[in-house]
């Protein structure tokens, strides 16, 4: 092959690569432009006042395409598919309790994004903010509003595999004091002190005593439900194969996702509820794989997100294993029930 032929082949390959790159950019630009326009048949979203103290309402991240995408919106809890009132505050993950909210945001830079956690007051005004070291994943506020927690991926971006690393922090919303990582806590596994370089924590859920919380511990290829103590700075294992726990309003049960043998590696979970007094597990009626930290709508119902046409949709299912799962809202994620 002559030098001229090699140059022609090289130039042709570069031209093809340039055309592919241009097409990708144009496609991404067109998709981004479509996201700014209201989707046909989608939920009605209008700007207005959103507060975290209005009882009987649900606040969540709006995923519907249009000018209010990613903003915190609210609807009556009894009519979750109804018209939405949008706040103008954008969050990737969100939760609220007792008039305090935590909002995990992306800060868009010229080269890459960074992330932060905002502590919000009842009117969605910033009270404090903290740097988040990776992609936001989970967020919770204690029932009293005195503590907020969040989890971020600092390596990898999916719980489905094993090649990921998380960082979970807890902030005192009254003093601003921050526990930057639960890895600083003393760990007790099966009654014995435990240390390992591969520990990961995620999915905090708080009890009402401003001391006790629960989370997931992962180590050596296994996951555990751990009970945390904010005073003694300890984490104690309670039950195996528990991820993304969510404590019931009465503090007696944990809703969680459990890995079930025989399911696909990229969709390995089923929803369960664990009785903390008896450690009895109850599978829920949702048969699809749920990669979310469920929320208790009330003492009898859990709510969670599944992939939808425009990001995610919300579903609910009875917490006692009976009934069937049903969709309650489209283009929505990270719900919090007020009051």
GIQUIJO-V574674 format. One line per field, one symbol per residue. ss: DSSP state (2 for helix, 1 for strand, 0 for the rest). phi: phi as a letter, one per 20 degrees, with the letter a starting at -180 (. if undefined). burial: 1 if it has 24 or more other C-alpha atoms within 12 Angstrom, else 0. Layout:
BEGIN
ss: ???
phi: ???
burial: ???
END
This chain:
BEGIN
ss: 002222222222222222222222222222222220000000001110000000001111110000000011111122200001111111001111100111111111000011111111000001111111001111111000001111111110000000001111111100000110022201111001110000011111110000011111111001111111100001111111001111100000111111100000000011111110000011100000000000111100111111110011111111000000011110011111100
phi: .ffffffffffffffffffffffffffffffffffedgffmeffccfaeccdcefmcddbefdffqfdfmefccbfffcfeegdddeneebecbbbalmccccededfdfdbedcbddedefdmefdabcfdeaffccbbcfgenecccbccfdambbffedebcccdccdefednfcefbffeffdcdlncgccafdfccamfcdeeelcebcbeddalncdbedddcfeelcccfcbelcclfbffgemdcceadcfdfnegfebedceccdefedmeecfeffeefddbefcefbfdcdcbdcgcfcpbceccbfednemcfbfdadlbblfceen
burial: 000000000000000000000000000000000000000001111100011111001111111111111111111110011001111111111111111111111100000000111111110100011111111111111111111111111100001100011111111110000111111111111000000000111111111101111111111001111111110001111111111111111010111111110000001111111111000011111101111111111100111111100101111111111000101111111111111
END
